[in-house]
Amino acid sequence: MIATKTLKLSLKSLKDFAKKRLPDEMLQELDERDECPLDVVHDMCSPDKLGIQLLFIPEEFGGMGGGAFDVYCICEEMARIDLGVATAVLATFLGSDPITVGATPEQKKTWLTRIAEEGLLFAYGATEPEAGSDLGALRTTADPVSQDGRVIGYKINGNKQWISNGGVADAYTVLANTPSGPSWFIVEKGAKGFTHDEPEDKHGIRLSNTAALAFNDVCVDANRLVGGVEGQGLNQAQAVFGYTRLMVAAFGLGAGWAALDRAIPYSTKRIQAGAPLSQKQGYTHKLIVPHVAHLEAARAYIEETAERIDAGEGSLNTEGAIAKYMATEAGNAAAEASIQALGGYGYTHEYMVEKISRDVRITTIYEGTSEIMEMTISRDRWQSHLKTRGQHYHERARELEALHARQRGVGADIAALALHALAEIMEKARVARLTRYQHILLRLGELIAYAECAGSLSRRAALVAEGKLNEKANRRFDATALAALSRIFSREAALKVTQDGLRWVVGAGGISDAEMTGFEASLGLPAIHRAQSGLIADMDYIADVLYGRAAKGRELAA
Ligand SMILES: Cc1cc2nc3c(=O)[nH]c(=O)nc-3n(C[C@H](O)[C@H](O)[C@H](O)COP(=O)(O)OP(=O)(O)OC[C@H]3O[C@@H](n4cnc5c(N)ncnc54)[C@H](O)[C@@H]3O)c2cc1C
């Protein structure tokens, strides 16, 4: 991990760099021309220019050794600038991840040092025409080439699809099947038999080069097998999912806020029906405030997960999936609402929100689609439910009730209601064997993500109130505002868990008429309905905060 001061300096350098090298007009032109600004990407990754890649490389290989929290902050800022350029930089981190987690010491030294010192651009080649979400279906092969009974190299054959930096990278990590299973190989550009297609013509992130790769008898030495042992590829990919999905989560967060930060000032100047749009509750409470609550709930989850990864709790794949799912869905919704918030102007290129909306769309697709995230989340937490005989979420709820006793007004009591209800829904799903319906399994994933993020945001609001927030954390909102945001989000999460949960349980025939009243009571519906009290006042307050109208020193509501 790097020092807070160093992180702040890096963030400032990144902002200054973008201001100079990637002003709006240039981003618009590159987007229209569908062009990757390779010189800018090289300068970002060049150690004698911006050198942003140094943050991700361990110190022993010439980098700065940034941790997950540092990386989240940088990724959010990159996404605020341009998601295509951010993707070009991310591709190097993704491409080098199999090396960071699985390579031999010599391989690490060679490749990570070259990324640090030479600014080598990497690409991460996993997806294939027939293997997207299901990577196990990959067809690219790496056949061992032997001499005197010893494997001296591999011959790679196959195709990769939609590879970021595919046409511009200096080196590629490529997943291919060996006799012992999928394995990562490092292939350098220009290798005989290795070609790439023209860049794809994409909906968004048009500043990122995305290309298909073809391998026809591409020979690599044995030392290009990452880790030197065949069959470790999927494990090596799995080992970093928590971390890499956190980066894409930060992309959703940054892009969502970038859109809102255009809509908010716009609405102070746009006069309709005699007053600025910013003064119209029907506008702010639909198009701005709920998106702020969603983004900040996702941020709270990202920050907790990043802190836990940095504390050595492992790769936290499920938490990475929840963070990615919530932040990227929130980022998409915020960008879409920002187009609406700018009306006809929002629909034109010039105002940038339509570009942000096209760009952020990719974040719910790459590094695992939202549906795959729902499945990952649900399967893992289902096991927790079973292992604890249905107590997992009741226990999480009791922790929040304890937090509420200590710190009232931060939404922990309402988040606890959501978690208790979730535990009841999951138990009913177990008894009626409803997870045999894939749709129910995935919908549970969504409810779990909402309820866990509600808990996270109330914990974050409490940390701010107690002056204990991580000093690197985002401080856009003070304790009072964050508590109001937490209450807004917790109310929504609690209602969603009960309403959607009931819908799917009843919809799948999981409950008889005779059981209905008792089941509804077990969900705590009356308390969840009562907890909606104060919602409009909290939304008014957040609108006032966003537009600089809030009175200072407001107390936390009890
Ligand atoms: C611009 C761009 C950049 C990319 N960069 C890279 C890169 O650098 N490296 C790389 O390796 N890949 C990259 N990808 C590929 C990306 O990771 C995949 O597109 C993604 O994993 C989804 O795979 P797929 O497109 O084959 O969709 P599919 O897996 O075919 O999914 C199609 C739809 O079906 C759903 N679905 C899939 N499986 C299930 C299931 N079991 N149950 C229910 N629903 C399911 C999905 O959620 C999705 O909605 C990139 C893609 C794009 C578009």
The ligand as a Gaussian input file, in Angstrom:
#p B3LYP/6-31G(d) Opt

LIG

0 1
 C      -15.478000      -4.077000     -25.343000
 C      -15.128000      -5.411000     -24.766000
 C      -13.891000      -5.611000     -24.200000
 C      -13.543000      -6.870000     -23.703000
 N      -12.266000      -7.089000     -23.218000
 C      -11.894000      -8.360000     -22.912000
 C      -10.525000      -8.641000     -22.595000
 O       -9.677000      -7.755000     -22.541000
 N      -10.174000      -9.932000     -22.346000
 C      -11.090000     -10.950000     -22.395000
 O      -10.704000     -12.088000     -22.187000
 N      -12.405000     -10.708000     -22.675000
 C      -12.812000      -9.446000     -22.953000
 N      -14.119000      -9.187000     -23.282000
 C      -15.081000     -10.281000     -23.288000
 C      -16.059000     -10.219000     -22.128000
 O      -15.422000     -10.553000     -20.925000
 C      -17.229000     -11.157000     -22.479000
 O      -17.952000     -10.503000     -23.512000
 C      -18.103000     -11.468000     -21.300000
 O      -17.440000     -12.274000     -20.383000
 C      -19.404000     -12.178000     -21.723000
 O      -19.156000     -13.235000     -22.576000
 P      -19.970000     -13.326000     -23.969000
 O      -19.847000     -12.019000     -24.643000
 O      -19.513000     -14.521000     -24.691000
 O      -21.481000     -13.485000     -23.570000
 P      -22.221000     -14.825000     -23.130000
 O      -21.447000     -15.545000     -22.104000
 O      -22.638000     -15.575000     -24.344000
 O      -23.509000     -14.202000     -22.443000
 C      -24.592000     -13.630000     -23.201000
 C      -25.716000     -13.320000     -22.199000
 O      -26.133000     -14.536000     -21.567000
 C      -26.005000     -14.446000     -20.167000
 N      -25.527000     -15.726000     -19.650000
 C      -24.366000     -16.353000     -19.939000
 N      -24.282000     -17.509000     -19.280000
 C      -25.416000     -17.637000     -18.570000
 C      -25.904000     -18.638000     -17.687000
 N      -25.214000     -19.720000     -17.393000
 N      -27.120000     -18.427000     -17.130000
 C      -27.835000     -17.327000     -17.394000
 N      -27.422000     -16.364000     -18.228000
 C      -26.210000     -16.509000     -18.804000
 C      -24.985000     -13.338000     -19.939000
 O      -25.153000     -12.727000     -18.669000
 C      -25.298000     -12.385000     -21.069000
 O      -26.370000     -11.564000     -20.728000
 C      -14.491000      -7.935000     -23.745000
 C      -15.759000      -7.706000     -24.289000
 C      -16.070000      -6.475000     -24.820000
 C      -17.433000      -6.300000     -25.450000

